[in-house]
Amino acid sequence: MTNDNKNVAGGRPAEEKQHSFVFDLFKRMVVEKPLGAFGLVVIIVFLAIGIFAKYLIPFSIIQINLHMINQPSSSTHLMGTDFLGRDVLSQFIYGARSSMEVGLGAAALAIVISVLIGAPTAFIGGKTDMIVQRFIDVWLSVPAFIVLLIMMTLLPRSIFTMIMVLGTTAGIGGARLIRSAVIVIKPNTYISASEAIGSSRLQSLLRHIVPNIMPMIIVAFTLGVGQAIMSEAALDWLGFGLPVNIPSWGTMYPWPWAPLAISLTIFGINMFGDSLRDLLDPRLRGGVGRYTLKPKKLQQLRKYFAKEQAND
């Protein structure tokens, strides 16, 4: 029996095992974008710390020991204690959960709001776009941090409230960025061709506009995570953030671990987002994406372009 026969199973040639898209994407990121891979590791580490915080803390976060106030690092308290005698390491671990929840949640909400406002208004244009943009102009004329302070003063303090406040304020302002990206893509020929073959405006928006601005959405999301974490930390430091019973990195600034963790987290998220954009965007060098059409749609497009060429 020859080697060729050995590679045949059930009358069909043996096919080479293909890896999944996620595996190939991760492999390319490690090889081509090592900083992006490092950022992904940072994100996974802090997410894991936040998720399993309950099992990682050496002491309860509400355990007060007035005999151990402001103690330095020791074998019992690796990061020392705070002004109430609480273990700083336990506060730091739970602070990772709070910061990641607020950062990811607020950034995701902001992106949804930005796309829902910016993409349709830019695609529709006319008076609708003008009215919405004047509202955004008024919104941007007010200092964002002042708005955050007022809203956090009036609303009950919780992680959900923090996510809603940060996500809403950032999302309305971010709609201008999404609008500019849609305006650049809107005049392209394939948008007109899509409508010529029967696609509605909503279908063109979802199938062609949104996928083509996805690189900008990825970058805006990663930048939004860092901005949300910084804003939450600033509000906590000023006393307008999360309740006192919820540990946060913002209330731990006297200890160097909190600023270092915030900086490392923001750096990791930004590097991962930039690398992911470079690998997924087919217009950039090394992109893995590609545009494909069904045969029926391709035939309709050919007829459309042939008709346009004949008219010219």
C-alpha positions, 0 to 999 in steps of 0.5 A: 500500500502506498503513502497516497493510499494511506492518506485516503479515508473512505474514498476521500483524500484526507484534508489538512486540519484547519484552525479556527479563525480565533486561533489564527487571529491570536497566533498572528497577534502573537507573531505580528503584534506582540504588544497587542498580545501583551495587552490581551494578557493584561486584560485577562489577568485583571478580569480573572482577578476581578471575577475570582476576587471573592476567593483571592482576598486574604481578608474581608474588605469590611474587616476593620482593625483600629489597632492596625491603622496605616501599617506598612507592608508585612508578612500578614498584610502584603500591601499594608493597611489603610486608615481604618486598618483594612487590608490594602491587598484585599481592597486592591483585588476588589478594586480590580473588579469595580474598575473593570466592570465600570470601564468595560460597561461604560465603554460598551454603552457609549459605543452603542449610543454613539453608533445609534445616534451618529450612523443613522443621522449621517446616513439620512442627512438633511434636517435630521442630521442638522438638528441632532448635531446642534444638540450635540454641539450644545452638549459638548459645550458643557464641561463633561466632568461638571456633568458627571459631578452633577449627575452622580450627586443627584443619582443613587451611587452604585456601579450600575449608576456609574456605568449609565452616567459615564456611558451616556455622557461619553456616548453622546459626544462620541456620536460626532466621531461615528458621524464623520466616519459614516460621511466619508463612507457614504458617497462610495459606489458600493452604497449606491449599488447596494440600494440599486439592487433592492437594499433598503437604507437600513440594510445598507447601513447594517451590511455596508456602513457599520462593518466598514467603520468597525476599525474606528469603533474598536479604537473608540471602545478601547479608548473609552475603557481607559477614559471610563476607568480614569473618570471613575477613579477621579470621581471616587477620589473626590468622593462622588463615585462609588459607595464607600462599601465598594472598593475602588482603585480611585480611593487608593491613590495614596498607595502606588499600586492603584495608579500603576494598575490603572496605567497598566490596564489602560495601556494593555487595553489600548495596545490590544485594541490597536492590534485587533484593528490592524489585523481585522481591517482588510484595508490595512496591511496584513488584514485578514478580512475580505469582502465576499458576495453571493453569486446572485448579488454579484450578478446584479452588481455586474448588470448595474455597472454594465448599465451605468457604463452604457449610459456614460 
